[in-house]
Amino acid sequence: FCTIVEVGGLVFIIAVGVKFWGSVDYLEVPPQAQGSGIAGISFIVILQGAVLTFFSFIGFEDILNVSEEVKEPRRSIPFGLVGAMIGATVIYMAVAITAVSVVPWQDLAKSPAPLMEVAYRAAPWFKGLDRVFLFITIFSIGNTALLNYLMGSRLLYGMSHQGLMPKLLGRVHAVRRTPHIAVLVLLGIVTVLILAGGVKQLAEATVLLLLSVFVIVNASLVILKLRKGEEKGGFEIPLFVPALGAVVCLVLIVTRIHGAVTGTDQAAHVAPLVAGGIIATSLVMYAVLRPKEIR
């Protein structure tokens, strides 16, 4: 139901705005973004935009958390994961094309609610549109925040039982049977992060953290595929896929850090600093708390 409500709003935007497709130049870019890259756009601008866009694809990895409840997970989970990403990409591209077709990109950049602006112009006949999209927005944000909060607290709980986090986080409430200590600790972490920067900076910090994780995961897969004697999995991919994934993620990280160092926007430094601080803290905790058998 949650997915239907959230996707329904995007499908509505596409449906009412598809008649505007082809009415603008989709390759038009601001003068400051022009360069020798694709379609005359600077490669640096493309990569910096890709870093923030990457935030839209966060969450697909959570499919693995329900793999135990799926028939033949070794085959169905990879196909389901790839299929979900392809479907989301198609929807995101359609929404992006619709948005710039209905409203000039200059106006979208200044609007505090871009999709609402698109909906108003594409469907002026729809009465009560603001209330409908307000409900969808609140529902989507609340649902996403709650799911990630629950997942985060359970992650801390699980890591504590593996010896990677303090044992205190593994305690369960006697009545509610929930990891209440982990929930409260996560609340404190979230509160600190909220005070550390705005939504854009926190989104970019999240992306940098995930890109770092993906670099490690892809590099690990390359090592496993090159290691002799490793058992074959139920779903195999060519070696160049994880190798290319690690390189692309690393390039995105370097590009974002380079932009923060060379740019004049002071707020641009927040995301790399937050991400770097979390990574440094995690490494220190791992060095101190890791189990003896893997020291």
C-alpha positions as CSV (number, residue, x, y, z in Angstrom):
1,F,0.0,0.0,0.0
2,C,2.8,2.4,0.9
3,T,4.5,1.8,-2.4
4,I,1.2,2.3,-4.3
5,V,0.6,5.7,-2.7
6,E,4.1,7.0,-3.3
7,V,4.4,5.7,-6.9
8,G,0.8,6.8,-7.6
9,G,1.8,10.5,-7.1
10,L,4.7,10.1,-9.6
11,V,2.5,8.3,-12.1
12,F,-0.1,11.1,-11.9
13,I,2.6,13.7,-12.7
14,I,3.7,11.7,-15.7
15,A,0.1,11.1,-16.9
16,V,-1.0,14.8,-16.8
17,G,2.3,16.1,-18.2
18,V,3.1,13.6,-21.0
19,K,1.3,15.9,-23.4
20,F,4.0,18.5,-22.9
21,W,6.8,16.1,-23.9
22,G,9.0,17.4,-26.8
23,S,8.1,21.0,-26.2
24,V,11.5,22.1,-24.9
25,D,15.2,21.7,-25.6
26,Y,16.2,19.0,-23.2
27,L,19.9,19.7,-23.8
28,E,19.8,23.3,-22.7
29,V,22.1,24.0,-19.8
30,P,23.1,27.1,-17.7
31,P,26.2,28.9,-19.0
32,Q,28.2,28.0,-16.0
33,A,27.6,24.2,-16.7
34,Q,28.8,24.3,-20.3
35,G,32.0,22.4,-21.1
36,S,33.5,19.8,-23.3
37,G,31.6,16.9,-21.9
38,I,28.5,15.1,-23.1
39,A,26.2,17.4,-25.1
40,G,28.4,20.3,-24.3
41,I,28.0,19.9,-20.5
42,S,31.0,19.9,-18.2
43,F,31.9,16.4,-17.0
44,I,32.5,17.8,-13.5
45,V,28.9,19.1,-13.4
46,I,27.5,15.8,-14.6
47,L,29.4,13.9,-12.0
48,Q,28.5,16.3,-9.2
49,G,24.8,16.0,-10.2
50,A,25.1,12.2,-10.3
51,V,26.3,12.2,-6.7
52,L,23.1,13.9,-5.4
53,T,20.9,11.9,-7.9
54,F,22.4,8.7,-6.4
55,F,20.3,9.5,-3.3
56,S,17.2,8.5,-5.2
57,F,18.4,4.9,-5.5
58,I,19.0,4.4,-1.8
59,G,17.0,1.5,-0.3
60,F,17.2,-1.2,-3.0
61,E,19.8,-3.0,-1.0
62,D,17.2,-3.5,1.8
63,I,15.6,-6.2,-0.4
64,L,18.3,-8.5,1.0
65,N,16.8,-8.2,4.4
66,V,13.8,-10.3,3.3
67,S,15.7,-12.8,1.3
68,E,15.0,-15.6,3.9
69,E,11.3,-15.2,3.1
70,V,11.7,-15.7,-0.7
71,K,11.7,-18.9,-2.7
72,E,15.0,-19.6,-4.3
73,P,16.6,-16.3,-3.1
74,R,19.9,-17.0,-4.7
75,R,18.3,-16.5,-8.1
76,S,15.1,-14.5,-7.4
77,I,16.7,-11.8,-5.3
78,P,19.3,-10.6,-7.9
79,F,16.6,-10.5,-10.6
80,G,14.2,-8.7,-8.3
81,L,16.9,-6.2,-7.3
82,V,17.9,-5.4,-10.9
83,G,14.2,-5.3,-12.0
84,A,13.3,-2.8,-9.2
85,M,16.2,-0.6,-10.1
86,I,15.3,-0.6,-13.8
87,G,11.7,0.2,-13.0
88,A,12.6,3.0,-10.7
89,T,15.0,4.4,-13.3
90,V,12.3,4.5,-15.9
91,I,9.9,6.3,-13.6
92,Y,12.5,8.8,-12.5
93,M,13.5,9.6,-16.1
94,A,9.8,10.0,-17.0
95,V,9.2,12.4,-14.1
96,A,12.3,14.4,-14.9
97,I,11.3,14.8,-18.6
98,T,7.8,15.7,-17.6
99,A,9.0,18.3,-15.0
100,V,11.2,20.3,-17.4
101,S,8.6,20.0,-20.2
102,V,5.8,21.5,-18.1
103,V,7.9,24.1,-16.2
104,P,11.1,25.8,-17.4
105,W,14.1,24.5,-15.5
106,Q,14.9,28.0,-14.4
107,D,11.6,28.2,-12.5
108,L,12.0,24.6,-11.2
109,A,15.3,25.6,-9.6
110,K,13.7,28.5,-7.7
111,S,10.5,26.6,-6.7
112,P,10.3,25.3,-3.1
113,A,8.0,22.6,-4.3
114,P,8.9,21.7,-7.9
115,L,6.5,18.7,-8.4
116,M,3.6,20.8,-7.0
117,E,4.4,23.5,-9.5
118,V,4.4,20.9,-12.3
119,A,1.1,19.5,-11.1
120,Y,-0.5,22.9,-10.9
121,R,0.5,23.9,-14.4
122,A,-0.2,20.5,-16.0
123,A,-3.6,19.9,-14.2
124,P,-5.1,23.3,-13.3
125,W,-8.6,21.6,-13.4
126,F,-7.7,19.4,-10.4
127,K,-9.4,20.9,-7.4
128,G,-7.7,20.1,-4.0
129,L,-4.5,19.1,-5.7
130,D,-2.4,20.7,-2.9
131,R,-4.1,18.6,-0.2
132,V,-3.7,15.4,-2.2
133,F,0.1,16.0,-2.7
134,L,0.5,17.2,0.8
135,F,-0.9,13.9,2.0
136,I,1.4,11.9,-0.4
137,T,4.4,14.0,0.6
138,I,3.9,13.5,4.4
139,F,3.0,9.9,3.9
140,S,6.1,9.2,1.8
141,I,8.5,11.1,4.1
142,G,7.0,9.5,7.2
143,N,7.0,6.0,5.8
144,T,10.6,6.3,4.5
145,A,11.9,7.8,7.8
146,L,10.1,5.2,9.9
147,L,11.4,2.3,7.9
148,N,14.9,3.5,7.9
149,Y,14.7,4.3,11.6
150,L,13.5,0.7,12.3
151,M,16.1,-0.8,10.1
152,G,18.9,1.3,11.7
153,S,18.0,0.3,15.2
154,R,17.8,-3.4,14.2
155,L,21.2,-3.0,12.5
156,L,22.8,-1.6,15.7
157,Y,21.1,-4.5,17.6
158,G,22.5,-7.1,15.2
159,M,26.0,-5.6,15.1
160,S,26.1,-5.6,18.9
161,H,25.4,-9.4,19.0
162,Q,28.2,-9.9,16.5
163,G,30.6,-8.0,18.7
164,L,30.9,-5.0,16.4
165,M,29.0,-2.6,18.7
166,P,28.7,-2.2,22.5
167,K,26.7,-5.0,24.1
168,L,24.4,-2.5,25.6
169,L,22.8,-2.0,22.2
170,G,21.8,-5.6,22.2
171,R,19.4,-5.3,25.1
172,V,15.7,-6.0,24.5
173,H,12.8,-4.3,26.4
174,A,11.2,-6.8,28.8
175,V,7.6,-5.9,27.8
176,R,7.7,-4.6,24.2
177,R,10.5,-7.0,23.1
178,T,12.2,-4.2,21.1
179,P,15.8,-3.1,21.1
180,H,15.0,0.1,23.1
181,I,18.6,1.1,23.9
182,A,19.5,0.9,20.2
183,V,16.4,3.0,19.3
184,L,17.3,5.7,21.8
185,V,21.0,5.8,20.7
186,L,19.9,6.1,17.1
187,L,17.6,9.0,18.1
188,G,20.6,10.8,19.5
189,I,22.6,10.2,16.4
190,V,19.8,11.4,14.2
191,T,19.4,14.5,16.3
192,V,23.1,15.4,16.0
193,L,23.0,14.9,12.2
194,I,19.9,17.1,11.9
195,L,21.8,19.9,13.6
196,A,24.9,19.3,11.5
197,G,23.5,20.5,8.2
198,G,20.5,21.0,5.9
199,V,18.6,18.3,3.9
200,K,20.8,18.7,0.9
201,Q,24.1,18.4,2.9
202,L,22.8,15.3,4.8
203,A,21.6,13.7,1.5
204,E,25.0,14.2,0.0
205,A,26.7,12.9,3.1
206,T,24.5,9.8,3.0
207,V,25.4,9.3,-0.7
208,L,29.1,9.6,0.1
209,L,28.8,7.0,2.8
210,L,26.9,4.6,0.5
211,L,29.4,5.2,-2.3
212,S,32.2,4.3,0.1
213,V,30.4,1.1,1.1
214,F,29.8,0.2,-2.6
215,V,33.4,0.7,-3.4
216,I,34.3,-1.8,-0.6
217,V,31.6,-4.3,-1.6
218,N,32.5,-4.2,-5.3
219,A,36.2,-4.5,-4.6
220,S,35.5,-7.4,-2.3
221,L,33.5,-9.2,-5.0
222,V,36.5,-8.7,-7.4
223,I,38.8,-10.3,-4.9
224,L,36.4,-13.2,-4.3
225,K,36.0,-13.8,-8.1
226,L,39.8,-13.9,-8.5
227,R,40.4,-16.1,-5.5
228,K,40.9,-19.7,-6.4
229,G,38.6,-22.3,-4.9
230,E,35.7,-20.0,-4.2
231,E,32.3,-21.7,-4.6
232,K,30.2,-20.5,-7.5
233,G,27.0,-18.6,-6.6
234,G,23.5,-19.0,-7.9
235,F,23.8,-15.8,-9.8
236,E,27.1,-15.0,-11.5
237,I,28.2,-11.7,-13.2
238,P,31.3,-10.9,-15.3
239,L,34.3,-9.6,-13.5
240,F,34.2,-6.2,-15.2
241,V,30.8,-5.4,-13.6
242,P,32.1,-5.1,-9.9
243,A,35.4,-3.7,-11.2
244,L,33.6,-0.9,-13.1
245,G,31.2,-0.4,-10.2
246,A,34.1,0.2,-7.8
247,V,35.8,2.6,-10.2
248,V,32.6,4.6,-10.9
249,C,31.8,5.0,-7.2
250,L,35.3,6.0,-6.4
251,V,35.3,8.6,-9.2
252,L,32.0,10.0,-7.8
253,I,33.5,10.3,-4.3
254,V,36.6,12.1,-5.6
255,T,34.6,14.4,-7.7
256,R,32.4,15.4,-4.8
257,I,35.3,16.0,-2.5
258,H,37.1,18.0,-5.2
259,G,34.1,20.2,-5.6
260,A,34.0,20.9,-1.9
261,V,37.7,21.7,-1.7
262,T,37.8,24.0,-4.8
263,G,34.3,25.5,-4.5
264,T,33.4,28.8,-2.8
265,D,30.2,27.6,-1.2
266,Q,31.0,27.0,2.5
267,A,28.0,24.7,2.9
268,A,29.5,22.3,0.3
269,H,32.1,21.3,2.9
270,V,29.4,19.9,5.3
271,A,28.7,16.7,3.5
272,P,32.3,15.5,3.1
273,L,33.0,16.4,6.7
274,V,30.0,14.6,8.1
275,A,30.7,11.5,6.0
276,G,34.4,11.6,6.9
277,G,33.6,11.9,10.6
278,I,31.2,9.0,10.5
279,I,33.7,6.8,8.6
280,A,36.5,7.7,11.0
281,T,34.3,7.0,14.1
282,S,33.3,3.7,12.6
283,L,36.9,2.7,11.9
284,V,37.9,3.5,15.5
285,M,34.9,1.6,17.0
286,Y,35.8,-1.4,14.7
287,A,39.4,-1.4,15.8
288,V,38.4,-1.3,19.5
289,L,35.3,-3.6,19.4
290,R,36.0,-6.2,16.7
291,P,35.9,-9.8,17.9
292,K,39.3,-11.3,18.8
293,E,39.0,-14.0,16.2
294,I,39.3,-11.4,13.4
295,R,41.9,-9.2,15.0
